[in-house]
Amino acid sequence: MQFSKISKLAMGLILAPGLTGAEDQAIDLVEMSAFPVYAGSFLQGSAPTGQLSDRMAREVRVDMQSRGGVRYQTDISIRGGIFEGTGLSVGGLALFDPQTGHYFSEIPLDPSFFAGAKLLTGVENGIRGFNSTAGTIDWTWAPISAGGNAWFRLGTNSWYGAGIRQSGKAGSGSYEIGLTHEQGDGSIEYADFEMSRISARFEQELGVGTLRLFGGYVDKFYGWPRMYTGFPLNETDHYAVSLLGWQWETGNQSNGSFHRIGGYWRQVDDDYEYTRESPNTFFEHKTEVLSLQGDGIVTLNTTRLIYRWALVKDEILRSTSLVHGPFSEREYGEGAVLAVQDFETDWGEWSAYGGFGIDTSSEDSTVGMPQIGLSASGVSDGAFWKTYLEYSETSQVPGYTVLNSRTSGLFGGNPNLGRELAQTIEAGISYQMESVLAKLVLFQRRDIGLVDWVYASDTPSSRQAAPVDIDVRGLEGLLRWELDSTALEFGFSLLDKDEGYSESGIDASYYALNYARQRLLLTVEQQLTDEMVLRVEGEYREHPDNTLRTGGDEALLTHMELIWNNFLSEGWALSLRGTNLGKEDFQSIPGTPAPGREGFMTLSYRW
């Protein structure tokens, strides 16, 4: 791997953000692939978040590559993968967007509905993920308890927003509903935005299990210069996302007997303008997804069987540009089973696991994917430790923006591209003792036929979908330490890639080769008083050279937040937060301008 000078590393260690915990949920780092996330603080009482993507920004293995910030469009990259290699689930129910992975992060549900998340990589992604090669973020439902909260936020650049959430009993069941609205002018010119969302969920005991109904709707508009094209254009995007779903579950995952089944309907209505001064109908789309899924655990003596299946159907209901491919609807099937054998030895508790997954589609090939691993855990000198080694295979198929766009032009597609494969081997160790938590993971992933978007100097007004084989090697680490009134978290990731494109004449990559070769994250929280917390964050990152990126390939970002709980009386809280204090202009997506410095004041009340 290539690493920068020690002086740069030292600076990153001092000024970088770390991983955060979930509100009202203890941090659990025993599972190697599990992480709790919550933007703003890993302590309770931080400012309410406007949307789920806020809560993904504090994990070193998850890179939020944003076009303007979390209120805009944000690509989610896991372990150096691209946005379409990432999966998202709610309560184990895998969501899907057939048009493009750019909209994966748009989950129209209130963030308070979820206690935290798990990052599924390796075998867990092979068994529990859907159409994802690098990893899956699975949001876990929070218990519904009576009460609620309201908040009001003011910020720089005419930013203002408000939200309210209420939960309680409804007959013999429980409900929760949330409403949010935010808007502002943005931190640079032509970067205005507006977002409104309503969402709700309901839970009712039904038979021997629990029935959950949920749904949400978000309407979102934003502008950002050079947003998708990287060209000197004032682009805008306006879309509405609708989601209705249900889930029934019985048993308990911790005791080895658990089953759930569910489904959803998701619709995205999108209107993209590559120049806001001259709006047209060239890029308008409406897509629909229907899905039925199930998973569970069956225990037979000392053997556990983990299973999952999913049926998905999508359709392009309307499009002005995605009309050049061989089909406009597709059906998907997935099934996987993993056997886990536990046994005890003098050297701790061991688990050997192995299984198989099958992915198929009505328009693509069918593949089988082996999963195998070995883990051990125990207690030594009062400390809990766990280590593991595993190999997994995953696959996905390209979306309609790749397959059905014109073969040349502003977004050049390729209808001949097929199923993408990934082979991952990883090993890790974790350690937990009193106030210290530590984790270290080493992995290598081979992406075969990964669909990238690339730039060629002989056709400068176009980006083109192109396949590439890439070997990705990475080292990831986390250290969390608490002492009296101080909490510290340090996370780092080191990545290296060897790529081989099947086509010549490629001068730059928008996504596959846009990754942080080094990423160092540090968060320090200091309890100033019983009610006041100061939080300091920083991030250092260094990317490979990219001819599309103007400015440097390194960034040093700093943020700060002061949280005053019980501000006026019990239940009131005041948060003052500043982001990008150094006005770092690093382009997280090559050619797309970075957001500027921003400040926010949030007043909230919880009852």
N, C-alpha and C positions, 0 to 999 in steps of 0.2 A: 504494500500500500504506500501511497505518497502522503506524507504528513508535513504540516507547516513547521516553522521554527518554534523552539520551546517558548520564546517570549510571547508568541501569539496564543499558545496553549495556556500559559499562565494567566494571561488577560481574560481568556474565556472562562477559566476556573473561577475567577473572581466575580465576573459579571455575566452570569447566564442563568435562565430559568430552569426549574426542574419539574418533576412529575408531581401531580397533586392528587389529593384524596377526594372522595365523594362526600357531599353534605350528608350528615346524619348516618354515615356508614364508616366503620372502622377500616383502616388500611390492612389489606391482606396480601402479603407477598410470598405466601407459601407456594401457591401454584405458580410455576415458572411463567406461564403465558397469561396470567391474570393481572390486570392493573385497574385501580380505581381512578377516576378522573373527575376533576371539578375545577373549572377556570376561576381564578380570583383568589382562591385560598384552599389549603388542605386542612384548615381549621373550620369549625362551624361558624356561621354568622356572616359569611361574606355576602357581597352584593348579588342580587338575583341575576341570572344570566338570561339573555334575550332569546337564544336558540342553542340547540345542541352542539353546533360546531364550536361554540365558545368553550365547551367542556372537553374538547378533544385536543386543545392547543398546548397542553402541558405534559405531553408524553414524548420521550425522546425517540421512540420507534415510529411515532406517527408524525409526519411532516405535513402541516397545513399550508399548502401553497395557494395563497389567496390572491385574487384580483381585486385588491382594495381593502381587505379586512374581512372579519367574520360576518359582517352584514351584507357582504357582496357574494360573489361566487367563489367557492373554495374547493380546490382539488385536495383529496386526501391520499397521501402516499405513505405506504407502510414498508419499512425496510428497503427503501430505494426503489420500490415498484412504482408504476404509474397509476393514475387515478382510476383507470378501468380494472386494475388488478386488485382493488379494494372492495370488500363486501361490508354491508351494514345490516344489522339485525336488531329487532326489538323483542326482548324476551325469547330469543331463539328463533324468531320468525324472520327469515331472510327477506329483505326488501330488494327491489330490482328496478332499474331504469333501462329500458331497451334502447333508447335513443343515444345516450352518452353518459359515461361515468361522471361527467362534470356536475350532474345534478344528484349524485348519490348522497351528498351531505345535506340535502334539503328534506329533512324529516319534519312534517308539519305537526309536531306534538310538543307540548310544553316541556322544557327540560326538567321541571320539578316532578314529572311523572316517573323519572328514573333515578335510582339510587346510585348507580355507577355503571361501569362497563368492564368487559373482559376483552382483551386483545387476543384473538385466536390465531395462532400461527402453527406451522408444521402439521402434526397429526390432527390437532384439534380443528384446524381450518379444513383439513382434508375430510374430516367426518362431519363437521357442523357448518361449514361454509357453503356458499352457493355462488357459482360462476366467479370465483375469486382465486387468484393465484398467490398473491403476496400475504394476505391476511384478511381477517374479518373483525370488525368492532361490533360486539354484541352488547346492547344496552339492557340492563336488568331492571325490571319494574320495581318501584319503591312501594312499600305498603301504603295504603290509603288511611290517613288518620284525620279526624275532624279538625278543621281550622282553615287557615288560608293566609295569604299575604298580598299586599299591594305595594307597588313601587313607582317612583317617578324619577326620570333621569334627564339632566341637562348636560350638554357638552359643547365643545368648540365646534365651529363651522355649522352653527344653527341646528345642532343635534338636539332632539328631544324625543322622549319616549315614555310610555307608561304601560303597566301591566297589572293584572289582578288574577288571583287564583283562589278558588273556594272548593273545599271538599267537606263531605259529611255523609250522613246516612240517608238512604232513599228506600223506604220500606225495610226489607230485610237485607238490602245490599248497600254498597258504598259507591259514591260518585266523586269525581274531581273534574273541574272545568277551569280553563285558563284562557285569557284574552290578552293580546299584546299588540302594541303599535309603536313603531319607531320610524323616524325619518330625519334627514339632514342633508346638508349641501356637500358633504364629503371633504376630505383633507387636501384634495387638489382640484383644479378646475375641471368642470364637466364630470363630476363624480357624485352627483346627487343620488339619493336612494330613498325608498319608502317601503315599509314592510308591515303587513297586518296579518294576524293569525288568530284563529279560534280552534280550540281542541278540547276534547273531553274523553273520559273513560269511566267505565262502570264495572263493578265486580259483584258477583252474586254466587253464593254457595249453591251448587247444582249437583245433586246426587252425592257421589263420594269425592267430588272435586270442586273446582272453582271455575266459573265462566267469566271471561273478561271481554268486554266490548270496548273498542276505542276508535277514535276518528279525529281528523283534523283537516284544516284548510288554511293554506297560506297564499297570500298574494304579494308578490315581490317585484319591485322595479329597481334597477340600479344602472348607473352609467359609469364608464371608466375608459379613459383614453387608451388605445392600443390593447384593449382587454383580451381578445382572443387572437387577433391577427398579428399583433406586434407592429402593425403599420401605423402611420400617423393619422388615425381615424378616431373620431369620438363615438365609440360604440355604446350601445345600450342593450339590456336584456330585460324582458318582462315576462314572468311566468306565474302560473297558478298551479299549485300542487294539492291534490285531494287524496285523502287516505281514509278508508274504512276497513276495520279488521275485527277479528274475533279470535279467541283462544280459550281452550278448556284444558285444565291440567289437574292431575291427581298424583298423590304420593309426595315424596320428598327426595331431592337429589342426594342429600347427605346420607340417607340410609339405604341407598341403592335400589329403590323401587320408585320409579317416576315415569309418567307418561303424559304427553300433551299433544294436542292437535289444534290446528288453527288455519286461518286463511285471511286474505285481504284483497281489496280492490284499490288500485292506485292509478291516478290519472295526472298527466302533466300537459299543460297547455302553454306553449312557449312561443314568444315572438322576439326574435333577435334582429337588431338593426346594426349593420356594420358602419353606418354613418347616420347619426341622429338628425343632422341637418336636412337629410333627404330620405325620409322613411319610405320603405317599400314593403313588398310582401315576399321577398326572395327566400327568407329563412323563417318560416312559421311551421310549427309542428304540434300535433296533439297525439299522445300515445296513451295506451291503456295496458294495465297488467292485472291479471287474475291469478291467484295462487292458492294452493292447498298444501299444507305441510304438516309433518308430525315427527316427533322424536321422543326418546325415552331411554330408561335404564332398566334392565332385568338382571337380578342377582340369582345365581345358581351356586350355592355353597360359597366357595372362595373366588368364583369367577363372575365378573360383571360383563354383560353384553350391552354396549351402547349402540343405538341405532338411530338413523335419521332417513327421511324420505321427503321429496318435494316434487310437486307438479306445478309448472308455471306456464302461462299462456300470455303472449303479448300481441299487440297489434298497433300499427300506425293508423290512427283514425283519420288523420288529415295531415298533409305535408305539402309544402311548395318546393322543397328541394330534395327530400329523401324519396325520390321516385325513379331512381336510375338503377336499382338493384334487382335481383331475381325474385324477391319476395317481400311482403310487407307485414307478415305475421309469422310467428314461430312458437312452437311448443317445446318445452324442456322437461326432462325427467332426471331425477337424481336419487340414488339410494346408497347407503353406506352402513356398515356394521363394524364394530371394533370389539374384540374380546380382550378383557383385562384380567390377568391372573395375579392375585396378591399372595405373597408368602413372606414369612418372618424368618430372619436369620440372626446370628450373633452380631452381624454388622448392620442391623437395622431392618426396616420393612422394605421389601422390594416389590415392584410391579413389572410384569412383562406384558406387553400389549401388541396386538397385531390385528389387521383387518383389511378391508377392501371397500373401495367406492366405485360407483359407475355413474358417469355423466353421459347423457344422450340428448339429442335434439332432433326435431323433425326435418331440419335443414342442414345438419352437420353430422360429423362422424360420432361414433360412440367409443368411449375409452374407459378402460379399467385402471384403477389407481391404487397401488398397494400402500399400506400404512403400517409402520412397525416401530417399536420403541422399548426402552428399558429405563426404569427410574428407581431410585433408592432414597430413603429418608430416615431420619433418626434424631435422637437427642444426645448431645455430647457436651459435658461440662455446662449444663444449663442452657445450651443454645440448640435451637432447632435448625437442621440443615436438610437440604434436598438437592439431588443431582439427577440429570437425565441425559439420554442420548437417543435420537430418533431420526427416521427417514420417512419422508412423505412425498406424494405426488398429487398435484391439483391441476385443474384445467378451467378454461373459460372460452367463450366464443365472442367475436367482435360485435359491437353494437351497430345500429343502423346508420349512424353518422359515418362510420367506416365503409359499410357495405353498400349503402344506397345513395351516397353523394356522387356527383359527377366525378369522373376519373381525373379531371383537371380543373383548375380554377381556384377560387379563394380557399376552399376546403376540398382537396382532391381525395376522393375515396378509392377503394379497390374492392370490387365485388368478389374477387377470387381469393381473398384472405380467409383462412379457416381457423380451426380450433387451436388455441394456444395452450401450451403445457408448461408446468414448472416442476422441478425436482429439487427438494430441499433436504439438507442434512443439518441438524443443529444439536448443540450440546450446551448445557448450562448448569449452574450451581447457585443456590441461594442460601442465605444465612440470616437468622433472626434471633436476637438476644436482647431482652429488655428494651432499651431505647434505640437499638441499632438494627437496621435492616439493610441487607446488601444482596445484590444479584449481578451475575455475569453470564452472558450468553455469547456463543460463537456460532455462526451459521454460514452456509454457502447455499445459494439458490441458482439453479440454471433455468433461465427462461428460454423456451424454445418457440419460435414463431411469434414472439411478442409484437403486438401492433403498436408502432410508434407513429408520431407525426413529425415530419422532418422538413428541413429547408435546404434548397439547392440554389446556388448563386445564379445559375443560368435561367431559373424561373423565379425571380425574387418576389413576384406578386402572388405566390401560391404556397400553401403548405400541403404536404402529401402524406397519405397513410402508407407505411412501409413496414414489412416484417423485419425483425432482428433477433438474433440469438445472443443472449447476454449471460455471462457468469457474474454473479453478485456475491461478494464476500463481505462479512460484517462482524464487528465486535461491539456488543452493547453492554452497558453497565448502569447500575443504580446504587446510590448510597443514601440512606435516610438516617438522620441522627437527631434526637431530641434531648435537651438538657434544660431542666427548669423551665424558664420562660422563652427559650430559643429553640427554633426548629429549622433544620437545614436539609435540603435535598439536592443531590448532585446526580445528573444523568449525562451519559455520553454515548455517542455512536460513531464508529469509524467504518466507512464503506469504501469499497473499491470495485470497479467493473471492468470486464473485458468484453467488448462487443464485436459482432460481425454482421453487418447488413448484407442482405442478399442482392442489393442493388448498388450500383456505383454512382458517383456524382453527388453524394450526400455531404453537405458542408456543416450541418448543425442539427441538433435534436431539440425539439420543444419539451419533451417529457422524459423519455427513457434515460437520457444522459444528463438530465437536470436533477441532480441530487447533491446532498451535502456530504462531501467526502469526510469532513469532520463536523460534528455538531456537539457542542458542550453546553449544558444547561444547569443553572444553579438558581435555587430559590432560598431566600433567608426570610424567616418570619420571626419578629421580635414582639413579645407581649409587653407593651409599654405600661399598661395598667390592667386591672381586672377586666376592663371593658374595651380597651383600645389595642389594636394590633397594627404593626407596620410591616409591610411586605415589600421586598426588593427582588426584582427578577432581572435576569440578563440572559442573553443568548449569543454565543459565538458560533458562526458557521463559515465553512470554506467549501466552495464548489469548484469543479473542473472548469477550465476555460470554455466559453461558449460564444461564438461570433454573434449570436443574436442578442446577447446581454450587453447593454451599455452600462458603463461604470465598472466597478471592481467585482471580483468573484468572492469577496469576503464581506461579512457583516458582523457588527457588534450592536445588538439591540438591548435597550434597557427600559424597564417599566417599574413603576412604583405605585403602591396603593396603601392608603390609611383607612382602616375600618374602625368605626366607633359604634359598638353595640350599646343598646339601651340609651340611645342618644338623648332623647327627651324624657322618656320614661320606659318602663319595661316593654319590650317588643319593637321599639323603634331602633333603626340603625342608619348610620350615615357612612357613605363610602366616597372617598376622593381618590381618583385613579388617573395616572398619566401614562401614556404609551408612547413608545419610540421617542424617548426623551432626548436622545442625541440626533434626531432627525436623520436617521440612517436611510439612504436611498437605494439600498440593495434591491434588485429585481428578483423576487423569489420565482417568478416565471419569466424567462428571458424575453426582453423586449417590452414587458408590461411595467409601467411605472409603479414604484412602491408608494404606500400610503405615507402621509406626513405625520408630524407630531399631533397627538390628540389628548384631550383632557375631559374627564367626566365627573359629575357629582350625582350620586344616587341616594335618594331618601326612600326608605322602605319601612313597612310596618307589618309585623307578623302577629296573628291572633290564634 
